[in-house]
């Protein structure tokens, strides 16, 4: 479970800050190795994987929060 939690964090970083792992080759290797495992790769490529947030998603979230706290 710990490896999957770290992988999810690294994938998040890679999605939003692509250059962040350049100075950390061991972390990049870890991410690549775990991501290439067949069952994990299938999950990551499947519809159940959370997609990267878009600007539209973020604006919608801000509107919801503004409505909740008005």
C-alpha positions as CSV (number, residue, x, y, z in Angstrom):
1,X,0.0,0.0,0.0
2,X,2.8,2.4,0.8
3,X,4.3,1.9,-2.7
4,X,1.0,2.7,-4.3
5,X,0.5,5.8,-2.2
6,X,4.0,7.0,-3.2
7,X,3.3,6.1,-6.8
8,X,0.1,8.2,-6.8
9,X,1.9,11.2,-5.4
10,X,4.6,10.8,-8.0
11,X,2.1,10.5,-10.8
12,X,0.3,13.7,-9.5
13,X,3.6,15.5,-9.5
14,X,4.4,14.3,-13.0
15,X,0.9,15.4,-14.2
16,X,1.1,19.0,-12.8
17,X,4.9,19.6,-12.6
18,X,6.5,17.4,-15.3
19,X,10.1,18.6,-14.6
20,X,10.0,18.0,-10.9
21,X,11.5,14.4,-11.1
22,X,14.4,15.4,-13.3
23,X,16.7,15.8,-10.4
24,X,15.5,12.6,-8.7
25,X,16.3,9.7,-11.0
26,X,15.6,7.0,-8.3
27,X,12.1,8.4,-7.8
28,X,11.5,8.5,-11.6
29,X,12.8,4.9,-11.9
30,X,10.5,3.9,-9.1
31,X,7.5,5.6,-10.8
32,X,8.3,4.0,-14.2
33,X,8.9,0.6,-12.7
34,X,5.6,0.5,-10.7
35,X,3.6,2.1,-13.6
36,X,4.8,-0.6,-16.0
37,X,3.5,-3.5,-13.8
38,X,0.7,-5.1,-15.8
39,X,-2.1,-4.7,-13.3
40,X,-1.1,-1.2,-12.3
41,X,-0.7,-0.2,-16.0
42,X,-4.2,-1.5,-16.7
43,X,-5.6,0.5,-13.8
44,X,-3.7,3.7,-14.9
45,X,-5.0,3.3,-18.5
46,X,-8.6,2.4,-17.4
47,X,-11.6,4.7,-16.8
48,X,-11.3,4.4,-13.0
49,X,-8.1,6.4,-13.0
50,X,-8.6,10.0,-11.8
51,X,-7.9,12.3,-14.7
52,X,-5.8,15.5,-14.5
53,X,-7.9,18.5,-13.4
54,X,-8.6,21.1,-16.0
55,X,-8.9,24.8,-15.5
56,X,-12.7,24.3,-15.9
57,X,-12.7,21.7,-13.1
58,X,-10.8,24.1,-10.8
59,X,-13.2,27.0,-11.6
60,X,-16.2,24.8,-10.9
61,X,-14.7,23.7,-7.6
62,X,-14.1,27.4,-6.6
63,X,-17.8,28.2,-7.4
64,X,-19.0,25.2,-5.3
65,X,-16.8,26.3,-2.4
66,X,-17.9,29.9,-2.7
67,X,-21.6,28.8,-2.7
68,X,-21.0,26.5,0.4
69,X,-19.3,29.3,2.4
70,X,-21.6,32.2,1.4
